[in-house]
Amino acid sequence: MIELGTNLAALVERFEGVGPISGPALARRAVALLDLTRLDEACDEAAVAALCRRAETRIGPVAAVCVRPQFVACARGCLDRVGSSIRVAAVVNFPAGDEDIARIGAETAEVVAAGVDEVELVLPYRRYLAGDTEAALDTVTACRAVAGPDLTLKVILETGQFRDNALLGRLAREVIAAGADFLKTSTGMIMPGATVSAAAVLLGAIRDRGGRVGLKVSGGIRDIAAAARYLALADAVMGPEWVGPSTFRIGASALLDDLLEMS
């Protein structure tokens, strides 16, 4: 494993320079880490059912499907009917991250009752950036309490809005302390989404906490080479034995067909 130290710029340069990587082994590895997502306003139950069918690929299942709260029961039913191991995730406080804490709690309770496995909470990052850090972190604590200890809580940080790596690192540590199981870079609705720099900062915070929480990179990952860069970074910072569906996810549904073709 490499040391992050203070030389973040050199680390970023190293992994942004990783060229195209291909091969069946990479395809199998990346597919198992994918979260397939359908969050657009045009989504309906037929689209969710199609998403669930697509998630069971010829080289193995993806890690999870992620949907809006009203489609959790549909996704759960589609996957349960075929005995699938694929997890169901749902977004809350999405996409802007500006709902009040009572609404966030109610939305979380709704998806829990519908059979979700993973909750993806958009952190009220604007409040945090404005200095109201306690209120922002209270949403994580509240969501954790409603979700209970057995569900996976991913917290979406919108890392592209944090220009200061020291502040982003502090946020990551505080969100972990508040009960997050995963840190996620972005909703994908605001650019920049994922960056190598932000991912390195989050991995550093995760490693400082013993690697007990995971990282999901999402937002602007449009080709296999980009996904390979984040995998290489995670392997280097955490060790290749750390990376797996319980600790690392890739939010890039558009990559699935390219990965299957490469396999």
ZIHU-V37546 format. One line per field, one symbol per residue. burial: I if it has 9 or more other ideal C-beta (glycine too) atoms within 8 Angstrom, else O. Layout:
burial=???
//
This chain:
burial=OOOIOOOIOOIIOOIOOIOOIOOOOIIIIIIIIIIIIIIOOOIOOOIIIOIIOIIIIOOOIIIIIIIIIOIIOIIIOIIOOOOIOIIIIIIIIIOOIOIOIOIIIOIIIIIIOIOIIIIIIIIIIIIIOOOOIOIIIIIIIIIIOIIOOOIIIIIIIIIIIIOOIOOIIOIIIIIIOIIIOIIIIIIIOIOIIIIIIIIIIIIIIIIOIOIOIIIIIIIIIOOIIIIIIIIIIIIIIIOOOIIOOOIIIIIIIOIIOIIIOII
//
